[in-house]
Amino acid sequence: MPERRSPPTERVAQVLNLLAEHASTPLSLAVIADRLELSKPTCLGILTTLTETGFVHRGEDKAYRLGPTLTRLGRAAEGGVAPLDVLLPYLHGLHRDLGLSCLLTALRDGEMVVVGRAGTIAVGRPRDLVGERFPAVPPLGLPELLWNGDQAVDSWLSRPPLIPVTATRAALRRLTGEAREAGFLIERLGEAPAARNDVLANLVTSGMPDTIVSTLRDYLPAADWDEYTTRPPGETVDVATIHAPVHDHQGTQHYTFSVVVGRRRVPTRTCATWTRTITETAEAATKAIGGWNPWTR
């Protein structure tokens, strides 16, 4: 059958989407009509009906914003569609676009949980990773919570660290500020064959006796946040992983995309392409689940 469309319905959807994009700023009739290239009479008719049904609220200043009916519909949608079902296609799209393995993680009950994977994380390793949990204890877990604000970071820092932390809070404040502005965080490879945090995460979840794990942890270098950056110096950079946040309808960092690179001497231009792609994917995924990024408003 030929595809049938409804232009009036499309105009209604355009009005609601525009108001959603400017949820914190009520818009006037003139602004809405101009942005959507609608005549004022047509736009007024749409807004009047949406206001009468509660989908839109008209304030005393005659400006419009989203109405209370959408709150009820949003809650119903959250109960009927799991955000993970919406996000996984973005994860696989990121893997397809970059040709690199990707992970989707969530922070739950003080632990990092792998909830999605696309691609093989390491050649020869049978681990699926999906469903595995890692403690969100310094220095592990920073990419999964730094976009939640300083209070969340301070609470994380207050937990007894797995290895000594030598960097100051001021240094971490600078790093988190840069990452929130950039929308991504790069974790660089150190001198060891693998990133220190990957080694630490695998060690504490290895199932070995605590005494052995504690002894091996003593051989790892202290955390100083130098492995993280948003501004790679020089013409090449050794990249372990790249992270970007997905926010929910409350502006909370609910999920995190991670691109697993594990390569040395990556051209800075290539790294810039990767960071742009993961950031754009995270922004699109945030929008798809009805979320918003508090650091871009």
Secondary structure as UniProt FT lines:
FT   HELIX           7..21
FT   TURN            22..24
FT   HELIX           29..36
FT   HELIX           40..52
FT   TURN            53..54
FT   STRAND          56..58
FT   TURN            60..61
FT   STRAND          64..66
FT   HELIX           69..80
FT   HELIX           83..98
FT   STRAND          101..108
FT   TURN            109..110
FT   STRAND          111..118
FT   TURN            123..124
FT   TURN            130..131
FT   STRAND          133..135
FT   TURN            138..141
FT   HELIX           142..144
FT   HELIX           146..148
FT   HELIX           150..157
FT   HELIX           169..182
FT   STRAND          185..188
FT   HELIX           196..204
FT   HELIX           210..217
FT   TURN            218..219
FT   TURN            226..227
FT   STRAND          228..229
FT   STRAND          236..247
FT   TURN            249..250
FT   STRAND          253..267
FT   HELIX           268..288
FT   TURN            289..290
FT   HELIX           294..296
//
